[in-house]
């Protein structure tokens, strides 16, 4: 029984590492799975099981900026009417994505 638990722990560690590699890869799931020689169904199963455990690589992932309100709605809530959202992402190789919402 110890061997079975150890084997399951090894699989879990292997998939945690694989999911961390995926998070930093910038690839689509299908491409990543082909490169890793695993099925997409297996990938999604492990992602569902361990998805919350895997920390994204530094510099990658999702940034939650919260709900965005239209200017009249923001003013009604007491926010500054001139409040803006500005996001600048440096994607590497001189490529910059700059989004401004006023």
C-alpha positions as CSV (number, residue, x, y, z in Angstrom):
1,X,0.0,0.0,0.0
2,X,2.9,2.4,0.7
3,X,4.1,1.8,-2.8
4,X,0.7,2.8,-4.2
5,X,0.6,6.0,-2.1
6,X,4.2,6.8,-3.2
7,X,3.3,6.2,-6.8
8,X,0.3,8.6,-6.5
9,X,2.4,11.2,-4.9
10,X,5.0,11.0,-7.6
11,X,2.3,11.4,-10.2
12,X,0.9,14.4,-8.4
13,X,4.3,16.0,-8.2
14,X,4.9,15.2,-11.9
15,X,1.7,16.9,-12.8
16,X,2.2,19.9,-10.6
17,X,5.5,20.5,-12.4
18,X,3.9,19.9,-15.8
19,X,1.1,22.4,-15.0
20,X,3.7,25.0,-13.8
21,X,5.6,24.5,-17.1
22,X,2.3,25.0,-19.0
23,X,1.6,28.2,-17.0
24,X,4.9,29.7,-18.1
25,X,4.9,28.3,-21.6
26,X,2.6,30.7,-23.4
27,X,1.4,27.7,-25.5
28,X,-2.2,26.6,-26.1
29,X,-3.2,23.4,-24.4
30,X,-3.2,21.3,-27.5
31,X,0.4,22.3,-28.5
32,X,1.7,21.9,-25.0
33,X,0.1,18.4,-24.6
34,X,1.6,17.3,-28.0
35,X,5.1,18.5,-26.8
36,X,4.6,16.7,-23.4
37,X,3.1,13.6,-25.1
38,X,0.0,13.6,-22.9
39,X,-3.6,13.6,-23.9
40,X,-5.6,16.8,-23.5
41,X,-8.2,14.9,-21.6
42,X,-5.6,13.8,-19.0
43,X,-4.2,17.4,-18.9
44,X,-7.7,18.8,-18.1
45,X,-8.4,16.2,-15.5
46,X,-5.1,17.0,-13.7
47,X,-5.6,20.7,-14.2
48,X,-9.0,20.4,-12.5
49,X,-7.6,18.3,-9.6
50,X,-4.5,20.5,-9.0
51,X,-5.3,23.8,-10.8
52,X,-5.6,25.7,-7.5
53,X,-2.3,24.3,-6.2
54,X,-0.1,25.4,-9.1
55,X,1.4,28.8,-8.7
56,X,2.0,30.7,-12.0
57,X,5.5,31.5,-13.0
58,X,6.7,35.0,-12.1
59,X,5.7,37.5,-14.8
60,X,2.9,35.3,-16.2
61,X,-0.7,34.8,-15.3
62,X,-3.8,36.8,-14.9
63,X,-4.1,40.3,-13.3
64,X,-7.5,41.0,-11.9
65,X,-8.1,44.8,-12.1
66,X,-11.6,44.4,-10.7
67,X,-14.9,45.4,-12.3
68,X,-14.9,48.3,-14.8
69,X,-17.7,50.7,-14.6
70,X,-18.8,53.1,-17.3
71,X,-18.0,56.8,-16.6
72,X,-21.6,57.8,-15.6
73,X,-21.9,54.8,-13.3
74,X,-18.5,55.5,-11.7
75,X,-19.4,59.1,-11.1
76,X,-22.7,58.0,-9.4
77,X,-20.7,55.8,-7.1
78,X,-18.5,58.7,-6.0
79,X,-15.5,57.8,-8.1
80,X,-13.6,60.4,-10.0
81,X,-15.2,60.9,-13.5
82,X,-11.7,61.3,-14.9
83,X,-10.5,58.0,-13.4
84,X,-8.7,55.9,-16.0
85,X,-7.3,52.4,-16.3
86,X,-3.9,52.0,-17.9
87,X,-2.2,48.7,-18.5
88,X,1.3,48.3,-20.1
89,X,2.6,44.8,-20.8
90,X,6.1,44.3,-22.0
91,X,5.9,41.1,-24.0
92,X,9.5,40.8,-24.9
93,X,11.6,41.3,-28.0
94,X,10.5,45.0,-28.0
95,X,6.8,44.2,-28.2
96,X,4.7,46.3,-25.8
97,X,0.9,46.2,-25.4
98,X,-0.4,49.4,-24.0
99,X,-4.2,49.7,-23.1
100,X,-5.8,52.9,-21.9
101,X,-9.4,53.4,-20.8
102,X,-10.6,56.8,-19.8
